[in-house]
Amino acid sequence: MANYPDIFRGFLDKGIPAQEIKPRENILTFNAWKALGRTVKKGEHGVKVFTFVKATNKETGEEYSRPHATTVFHISQTNPLN
């Protein structure tokens, strides 16, 4: 939820109405859209967000979370896969 303000601002700036911005419903990553049978249209630019991913320390084997930047896209920026 920490990314919601950036997501709303980014997609509002792209001309997408606020009522059509639904993070985790119609705002997803490239790979999430692909898994749902959609592809991002060529030339589309998404909105950068930060998340945390699990990582493992190679020396100790201890797991930890590290920040990771990713890009999310609105469903209007995608097409169904053929």
N, C-alpha and C positions, 0 to 999 in steps of 0.2 A: 504494500500500500504506500510505501514511501515514494514510489515512482509515479503515483497517480497524478500529482500536479504537473510533472514534466510530460506525462503522456497526454493529458488534456491540453496543455499549452501547445505541445508539438502538433497534435492533430487539428486543433482549432486553427493554428497558423496555416495548415494545409487546406483549410476550407471545409473540413468535416464538421457538421453541426454537433454540438455538445450532446444532444440526446442520442446520437449514433455512436458515441464513444463509450464502449463497455469493456474495460480491461478484463482480461482472462475469458472473455466471451467472444468478442470480435476483434480483439487486439492481441496478436500472438507473434511469436518468433517465426523466422523463415522455416525452421525445421518442424515446428508445431503445425504450421499450415500444410507443409508437405505430408506430414503424418495424417492429416485430415483430408488428403486428396486435393489439395489446392497448391498453386504455385504463385509466387510473387511476380507481378508483371515486370517485364524488362524495363529498366530505367527508373523504377520506383525507389524512393528514398524513405526510409522509416524514421523512427524516433529512437535515439539512443537512451538506454536505461541501464541501471546497475543492479546486479543481483548478487547473491552469494552462492557459490558452488562448494561442494565437499571436495577436499583434497587430502592426501595422505603424505605425511612427512616420510621421505624415503629412508632416513636414518633410524627413526624411532618407531615408525609404523603408526604413529598417532594421527588420528583424523582431526581436521580442523576446517573451518569455513574461510574462504578467501573471496574478495570481491571480483566480479567479472562483468565486463561491459558487453552488452548485446543490443541488438536492434529489433524493434517490434514493428509490425505492419498492421494496418487496418484491413478488414475484409474487402473493402472497395479497391484495395491495391492488389488484389489477387484474382486469379481465374481458376476454374476447376481444371484438374488434370484430365487429359483425354485418354 
